[in-house]
């Protein structure tokens, strides 16, 4: 069996652009990740609470709830504090980068981007924050609730 970087890990891709979500889903799945998706920050919080992903790729400019707000809310939860979070956005200003970092982003990546690099970094940060996943040889603790329909 091939050791894929994301094997046993769950990723949440949060972006209001379906093409970005699809691109990242494909690359993540090729690396062995189980992929969840959300189109806005509120949906991301709901999915994260239910499915407990190991890593999140988070856009900033979205309807309903922006990524900055979602990131702050995620980091306030016990599980969210252990999630790897990569901000992936078109916002490249120094104040945006500082804010994302201050709110707890592990990495801040601007669009356009290299999908393989983002996925590689997500695996690195997810395993750094959750070393028990690889030590256990599985996917770590199960989600808090059953599968999402």
C-alpha positions in Angstrom: 0.0 0.0 0.0 1.3 3.4 -0.9 1.9 5.9 1.9 0.0 9.0 0.8 0.6 12.2 2.7 -3.0 12.7 3.5 -3.9 9.1 4.2 -6.2 9.0 7.2 -6.7 12.7 7.3 -9.8 14.9 6.7 -9.6 18.2 5.0 -12.2 21.0 4.7 -12.0 23.2 1.7 -13.8 26.5 2.2 -14.2 28.8 -0.8 -17.2 30.4 -2.5 -15.8 29.5 -5.9 -16.8 26.0 -6.9 -13.9 25.7 -9.4 -11.4 26.3 -6.6 -13.1 23.8 -4.3 -13.1 21.2 -7.1 -9.4 21.7 -8.0 -8.4 21.4 -4.4 -10.7 18.4 -3.8 -9.1 16.5 -6.7 -5.5 17.2 -5.6 -6.3 16.4 -2.0 -8.0 13.1 -2.9 -5.0 12.1 -5.0 -2.9 12.6 -1.9 -5.2 10.3 0.1 -7.3 12.9 2.0 -11.0 12.6 2.8 -12.4 15.9 1.5 -15.2 18.0 2.9 -16.4 21.3 1.4 -18.1 24.5 2.4 -19.0 27.6 0.4 -18.9 30.2 3.2 -17.5 30.7 6.7 -20.7 29.7 8.6 -21.0 26.5 6.6 -17.3 25.9 7.4 -18.0 26.2 11.2 -20.9 23.8 10.9 -19.0 21.2 9.0 -15.9 21.5 11.2 -18.0 21.0 14.4 -19.6 17.9 12.9 -16.7 16.3 11.0 -13.6 17.5 12.9 -11.2 17.9 10.0 -7.5 17.8 10.6 -6.8 20.6 8.1 -8.7 23.5 6.6 -8.0 25.5 3.4 -9.8 28.8 3.9 -10.7 31.6 1.6 -11.2 35.0 3.1 -13.7 36.8 0.9 -16.9 34.9 1.1 -20.6 35.6 1.6 -22.5 35.0 4.9 -19.3 34.9 7.0 -15.8 35.9 5.9 -12.7 33.8 6.4 -11.2 36.0 9.1 -14.3 35.6 11.2 -14.5 31.9 10.6 -10.8 31.5 11.4 -11.2 33.3 14.7 -14.2 31.2 15.6 -12.5 27.9 14.7 -9.5 28.7 16.8 -11.8 29.3 19.8 -12.8 25.7 19.9 -10.8 22.8 21.3 -10.8 20.9 18.0 -10.2 24.1 16.0 -7.1 24.9 18.0 -5.6 21.6 16.7 -6.6 22.0 13.1 -4.0 23.1 10.5 -5.4 26.2 8.7 -4.1 27.5 5.4 -5.5 30.8 4.3 -5.8 30.8 0.5 -6.9 34.2 -0.8 -6.5 37.0 -3.3 -6.0 39.5 -0.5 -2.2 40.1 -0.5 -1.9 43.2 1.6 0.5 43.2 4.6 -2.3 44.1 7.0 -4.3 41.1 5.7 -1.4 38.8 6.1 -0.7 40.0 9.7 -4.3 39.7 10.6 -4.5 36.1 9.2 -1.4 35.1 11.1 -2.6 36.8 14.3 -5.8 34.9 14.1 -3.9 31.6 13.9 -3.3 30.7 10.2 -0.5 28.2 9.9 0.2 29.5 6.4 -1.0 32.4 4.3 -1.1 31.8 0.5 -2.2 34.2 -2.1 -4.0 33.4 -5.4 -2.9 32.4 -8.0 -1.4 29.4 -6.3 0.2 26.0 -6.8 -2.4 23.4 -5.6 0.3 20.8 -5.0 2.2 23.1 -2.7 -0.9 24.0 -0.7 -1.8 20.4 -0.3 1.7 19.5 0.7 1.8 22.2 3.3 -1.6 21.2 4.7 -0.3 17.7 5.3 2.8 19.1 7.0 0.9 21.4 9.3 -1.9 18.8 10.0 0.6 16.2 11.1 2.6 18.7 13.1 -0.5 19.7 15.0 -1.8 16.1 15.3 1.2 13.7 15.6 -1.1 11.0 17.1 -2.6 10.5 13.7 0.5 8.9 12.2 1.6 7.3 15.5 -1.8 5.5 15.7 -1.5 4.4 12.0 -5.0 5.5 11.4 -7.2 8.6 11.1 -7.1 9.5 14.8 -10.3 10.2 16.7 -13.5 9.8 14.8 -15.8 12.7 14.0 -18.0 13.9 16.9 -21.1 12.8 15.0 -22.1 10.5 12.2 -21.4 11.0 8.5 -22.7 14.2 6.9 -25.5 13.6 4.4 
